[in-house]
Amino acid sequence: MKKNPKKELIVLSLGGSLIIPGEIDLKFLREFKKIILRNTKRHKFIIVCGGGSVARKYIYALRNERLAEKLQSFAGISATRTNARFMTYFFNKDAEYGIPHTKKTLKKYLKKHDVVFCGALEYKPEQTSDSTSAELARIFKTEFINLTNVPGLYNKNPKEHKDAKHIPRINWENFQKLANESKYQPGQHFVLDQTAAEIIRKNRINTYILGKDLKQLENVLRKKKFKGTLISQ
C-alpha cells in the first residue's frame, strides 16, 4: 500500500490590513480560504494574523497618552489574537480551547489540523507578528510567505511615492539593511519588522512578499512563477 507523502509545512503571515482594511474584506477572505483549503492536500499551514488598523488604533491611542511602549505592544498582540480567532471561525473551526499562545500549544494543534491560526505569541520587545512568523519558520525549518497590502518590496513606500521601484528579488543581507533604515515602533508599516529581517538573514529563510492578488499565492504554493518579491541568497 502506497504511503501518503508527508505534507510540506508553510508559515504564512496574513496582514491585518488584508483581514480588516476598514470593514472585513469578505471577498478577499473567501478567495483566501478557497486557496488554502485547496492546497491542504500537499501542505499544512501555520497562519499568523497581523493586527492591522485595529492594532494601530489601540497603539496610537496609548502612544498619544505617552504610555509605555510595552503596553502599546500588548494592545497590538491582543488585536492579532482577536483576528486569529475570527479567522479560525471563518474557516468554520471552533477554537474550543482558544488559539495557540505558545509554540508548544501550536505544535500540539498541528498534529490534528492542516490549518492553524495564531496571532503574535509570547511578548518580546521590538517585535510584531512578523517576528512570530519568522521565528516559526526557523523552528519548523520551512519557507515563509508574507501576505501584505503592497504587491512586494519597494525601495520606498509605493502608497506615498509614485516613483517607488519594485524589487523582485533581494538577498537577506540587503533586505535587513533596508529594514533597519527606520527605528522600530509598535504598529509600524514596513513589510517586515527589523527582528524578522534579522531572523530570516541569520537562518537563511526563503521569504516571499506578496500582495492582495491571491493568484500569486497559489503560484508560490505550486512552485510557479509569481509576481512579488523573493528574499533569498
NORNOR-V98498 format. One record per pair of residues at least 12 apart in sequence whose ideal C-beta (glycine too) atoms are under 8 Angstrom apart, sorted by the first residue. I is the first residue (numbers start at 1). J is the second residue. D is the distance in whole Angstrom. If there is no record, write none. Layout:
BEGIN
i=I j=J d=D
i=I j=J d=D
END
This chain:
BEGIN
i=5 j=42 d=8
i=7 j=40 d=8
i=7 j=41 d=8
i=7 j=42 d=6
i=7 j=43 d=6
i=7 j=44 d=5
i=7 j=114 d=7
i=8 j=42 d=6
i=8 j=43 d=5
i=8 j=44 d=7
i=8 j=142 d=7
i=9 j=43 d=7
i=9 j=44 d=5
i=9 j=45 d=8
i=9 j=46 d=7
i=9 j=110 d=8
i=9 j=140 d=5
i=9 j=142 d=5
i=10 j=43 d=5
i=10 j=44 d=7
i=10 j=45 d=5
i=10 j=46 d=7
i=10 j=142 d=6
i=10 j=143 d=6
i=10 j=145 d=6
i=10 j=221 d=7
i=11 j=45 d=8
i=11 j=46 d=5
i=11 j=48 d=7
i=11 j=133 d=5
i=11 j=136 d=5
i=11 j=137 d=4
i=11 j=140 d=7
i=11 j=142 d=6
i=11 j=143 d=7
i=11 j=144 d=5
i=11 j=145 d=7
i=12 j=45 d=6
i=12 j=46 d=7
i=12 j=47 d=5
i=12 j=48 d=7
i=12 j=133 d=8
i=12 j=144 d=8
i=12 j=145 d=5
i=12 j=146 d=8
i=12 j=147 d=7
i=13 j=47 d=8
i=13 j=48 d=5
i=13 j=50 d=7
i=13 j=129 d=6
i=13 j=130 d=6
i=13 j=133 d=4
i=13 j=144 d=7
i=13 j=145 d=7
i=13 j=146 d=5
i=13 j=147 d=7
i=13 j=148 d=8
i=14 j=32 d=8
i=14 j=47 d=5
i=14 j=48 d=7
i=14 j=49 d=5
i=14 j=50 d=7
i=14 j=87 d=7
i=14 j=147 d=5
i=15 j=50 d=5
i=15 j=52 d=6
i=15 j=146 d=8
i=15 j=147 d=6
i=15 j=148 d=4
i=15 j=149 d=6
i=16 j=49 d=7
i=16 j=50 d=4
i=16 j=51 d=5
i=16 j=52 d=2
i=16 j=53 d=7
i=16 j=54 d=6
i=16 j=55 d=6
i=16 j=79 d=7
i=16 j=80 d=7
i=16 j=83 d=6
i=16 j=129 d=8
i=17 j=50 d=7
i=17 j=52 d=4
i=17 j=53 d=6
i=17 j=148 d=7
i=17 j=149 d=4
i=18 j=32 d=8
i=18 j=52 d=8
i=18 j=147 d=6
i=18 j=148 d=7
i=18 j=149 d=6
i=18 j=212 d=6
i=19 j=49 d=7
i=19 j=50 d=8
i=19 j=52 d=6
i=19 j=83 d=5
i=19 j=86 d=7
i=19 j=87 d=7
i=20 j=52 d=6
i=20 j=53 d=7
i=20 j=54 d=6
i=20 j=83 d=7
i=21 j=52 d=7
i=21 j=53 d=7
i=21 j=149 d=7
i=22 j=53 d=7
i=24 j=86 d=8
i=28 j=212 d=6
i=28 j=214 d=7
i=29 j=87 d=8
i=29 j=90 d=6
i=31 j=214 d=5
i=32 j=214 d=6
i=32 j=217 d=8
i=33 j=90 d=7
i=33 j=91 d=6
i=35 j=214 d=6
i=35 j=217 d=6
i=35 j=218 d=5
i=35 j=221 d=8
i=36 j=91 d=8
i=36 j=115 d=6
i=37 j=91 d=8
i=37 j=115 d=8
i=39 j=218 d=8
i=39 j=221 d=5
i=39 j=222 d=8
i=40 j=114 d=4
i=40 j=115 d=7
i=42 j=221 d=8
i=43 j=114 d=8
i=43 j=221 d=7
i=44 j=110 d=6
i=44 j=113 d=8
i=44 j=114 d=5
i=44 j=115 d=7
i=44 j=116 d=8
i=45 j=114 d=7
i=45 j=115 d=5
i=45 j=116 d=7
i=46 j=106 d=7
i=46 j=110 d=7
i=46 j=116 d=5
i=46 j=118 d=7
i=46 j=136 d=6
i=46 j=140 d=7
i=47 j=84 d=8
i=47 j=87 d=7
i=47 j=115 d=7
i=47 j=116 d=7
i=47 j=117 d=5
i=47 j=118 d=8
i=48 j=80 d=8
i=48 j=84 d=8
i=48 j=117 d=8
i=48 j=118 d=6
i=48 j=119 d=7
i=48 j=120 d=8
i=48 j=129 d=5
i=48 j=132 d=5
i=48 j=133 d=4
i=48 j=136 d=7
i=49 j=80 d=5
i=49 j=81 d=8
i=49 j=83 d=4
i=49 j=84 d=4
i=49 j=87 d=6
i=49 j=117 d=6
i=49 j=118 d=7
i=49 j=119 d=5
i=49 j=129 d=7
i=50 j=80 d=6
i=50 j=83 d=7
i=50 j=128 d=7
i=50 j=129 d=5
i=50 j=130 d=8
i=51 j=76 d=5
i=51 j=77 d=8
i=51 j=79 d=4
i=51 j=80 d=4
i=51 j=83 d=7
i=51 j=119 d=7
i=51 j=120 d=8
i=51 j=128 d=8
i=51 j=129 d=7
i=51 j=187 d=8
i=52 j=79 d=7
i=52 j=83 d=7
i=54 j=79 d=5
i=54 j=82 d=7
i=54 j=83 d=7
i=55 j=75 d=7
i=55 j=76 d=4
i=55 j=79 d=4
i=55 j=80 d=7
i=55 j=186 d=8
i=55 j=187 d=6
i=56 j=76 d=8
i=56 j=187 d=4
i=58 j=72 d=8
i=58 j=75 d=4
i=58 j=76 d=7
i=58 j=78 d=8
i=58 j=79 d=6
i=59 j=72 d=5
i=59 j=73 d=8
i=59 j=75 d=6
i=59 j=76 d=5
i=59 j=186 d=5
i=59 j=187 d=4
i=60 j=187 d=7
i=62 j=75 d=6
i=63 j=186 d=8
i=69 j=125 d=8
i=69 j=185 d=7
i=69 j=186 d=6
i=70 j=123 d=8
i=70 j=125 d=7
i=72 j=186 d=4
i=72 j=187 d=7
i=73 j=123 d=6
i=73 j=125 d=7
i=73 j=127 d=8
i=73 j=186 d=5
i=74 j=123 d=7
i=75 j=186 d=8
i=76 j=120 d=7
i=76 j=128 d=7
i=76 j=186 d=5
i=76 j=187 d=6
i=77 j=119 d=6
i=77 j=120 d=4
i=77 j=123 d=6
i=79 j=119 d=8
i=80 j=119 d=3
i=80 j=120 d=5
i=80 j=129 d=5
i=81 j=99 d=6
i=81 j=101 d=7
i=81 j=118 d=8
i=81 j=119 d=4
i=81 j=120 d=7
i=82 j=119 d=8
i=83 j=119 d=6
i=84 j=99 d=5
i=84 j=117 d=4
i=84 j=118 d=5
i=84 j=119 d=4
i=85 j=98 d=8
i=85 j=99 d=5
i=85 j=117 d=8
i=87 j=117 d=5
i=88 j=117 d=5
i=91 j=115 d=6
i=91 j=117 d=8
i=93 j=113 d=8
i=93 j=115 d=8
i=95 j=117 d=8
i=99 j=117 d=6
i=99 j=118 d=5
i=99 j=119 d=7
i=100 j=116 d=7
i=100 j=118 d=5
i=100 j=121 d=7
i=101 j=118 d=8
i=101 j=121 d=6
i=101 j=122 d=7
i=102 j=121 d=6
i=102 j=122 d=7
i=103 j=121 d=6
i=103 j=136 d=7
i=103 j=139 d=7
i=106 j=118 d=6
i=106 j=121 d=8
i=106 j=136 d=7
i=118 j=132 d=7
i=119 j=132 d=8
i=120 j=132 d=5
i=121 j=135 d=8
i=124 j=195 d=8
i=126 j=184 d=4
i=126 j=193 d=7
i=126 j=194 d=7
i=126 j=195 d=6
i=127 j=193 d=6
i=127 j=195 d=5
i=127 j=196 d=8
i=128 j=186 d=7
i=128 j=188 d=7
i=128 j=193 d=5
i=128 j=196 d=8
i=130 j=146 d=7
i=130 j=192 d=5
i=130 j=193 d=5
i=130 j=195 d=8
i=130 j=196 d=4
i=131 j=193 d=6
i=131 j=195 d=4
i=131 j=196 d=5
i=131 j=199 d=7
i=133 j=146 d=7
i=133 j=196 d=7
i=134 j=192 d=7
i=134 j=195 d=8
i=134 j=196 d=4
i=134 j=199 d=4
i=134 j=200 d=5
i=134 j=205 d=7
i=134 j=207 d=8
i=135 j=199 d=6
i=137 j=199 d=8
i=137 j=200 d=7
i=137 j=203 d=8
i=137 j=205 d=5
i=137 j=207 d=8
i=138 j=199 d=6
i=138 j=203 d=5
i=138 j=205 d=6
i=143 j=205 d=7
i=143 j=206 d=5
i=143 j=207 d=7
i=143 j=208 d=7
i=144 j=200 d=7
i=144 j=205 d=5
i=144 j=206 d=7
i=144 j=207 d=5
i=144 j=208 d=7
i=145 j=207 d=8
i=145 j=208 d=5
i=145 j=210 d=6
i=145 j=217 d=7
i=145 j=220 d=6
i=146 j=191 d=6
i=146 j=192 d=6
i=146 j=207 d=7
i=146 j=208 d=7
i=146 j=209 d=5
i=146 j=210 d=7
i=147 j=210 d=5
i=147 j=211 d=8
i=147 j=212 d=8
i=147 j=217 d=7
i=148 j=191 d=5
i=148 j=209 d=7
i=148 j=210 d=7
i=148 j=211 d=7
i=149 j=211 d=7
i=149 j=212 d=7
i=150 j=191 d=7
i=150 j=211 d=6
i=151 j=166 d=8
i=151 j=210 d=7
i=151 j=211 d=3
i=151 j=212 d=7
i=151 j=213 d=6
i=151 j=216 d=8
i=151 j=227 d=6
i=151 j=228 d=6
i=152 j=166 d=6
i=152 j=167 d=7
i=152 j=168 d=7
i=152 j=209 d=5
i=152 j=210 d=7
i=152 j=211 d=6
i=152 j=227 d=7
i=152 j=228 d=4
i=152 j=229 d=4
i=153 j=166 d=7
i=153 j=167 d=5
i=153 j=170 d=6
i=153 j=175 d=7
i=153 j=178 d=8
i=153 j=191 d=6
i=153 j=209 d=5
i=153 j=229 d=4
i=153 j=231 d=8
i=154 j=166 d=6
i=154 j=167 d=6
i=155 j=167 d=6
i=157 j=189 d=7
i=166 j=229 d=8
i=167 j=229 d=6
i=168 j=228 d=8
i=168 j=229 d=6
i=168 j=230 d=7
i=169 j=229 d=7
i=169 j=230 d=5
i=169 j=231 d=8
i=169 j=232 d=7
i=170 j=229 d=7
i=170 j=230 d=8
i=170 j=231 d=6
i=171 j=231 d=7
i=171 j=232 d=7
i=171 j=233 d=6
i=172 j=200 d=6
i=172 j=201 d=4
i=172 j=204 d=6
i=172 j=231 d=6
i=172 j=232 d=7
i=172 j=233 d=7
i=173 j=201 d=6
i=175 j=192 d=8
i=175 j=197 d=6
i=175 j=200 d=8
i=175 j=201 d=7
i=175 j=231 d=5
i=176 j=194 d=8
i=176 j=197 d=4
i=176 j=198 d=6
i=176 j=201 d=5
i=178 j=197 d=8
i=179 j=192 d=6
i=179 j=193 d=7
i=179 j=194 d=5
i=179 j=196 d=8
i=179 j=197 d=4
i=180 j=194 d=6
i=180 j=197 d=7
i=191 j=209 d=5
i=192 j=207 d=8
i=192 j=209 d=8
i=200 j=231 d=6
i=204 j=233 d=7
i=206 j=230 d=7
i=206 j=231 d=7
i=206 j=232 d=5
i=207 j=230 d=7
i=207 j=231 d=4
i=207 j=232 d=8
i=208 j=220 d=5
i=208 j=226 d=7
i=208 j=228 d=6
i=208 j=229 d=7
i=208 j=230 d=6
i=208 j=231 d=8
i=209 j=228 d=6
i=209 j=229 d=4
i=209 j=231 d=7
i=210 j=226 d=7
i=210 j=228 d=4
i=211 j=228 d=7
i=213 j=227 d=7
i=216 j=228 d=5
END
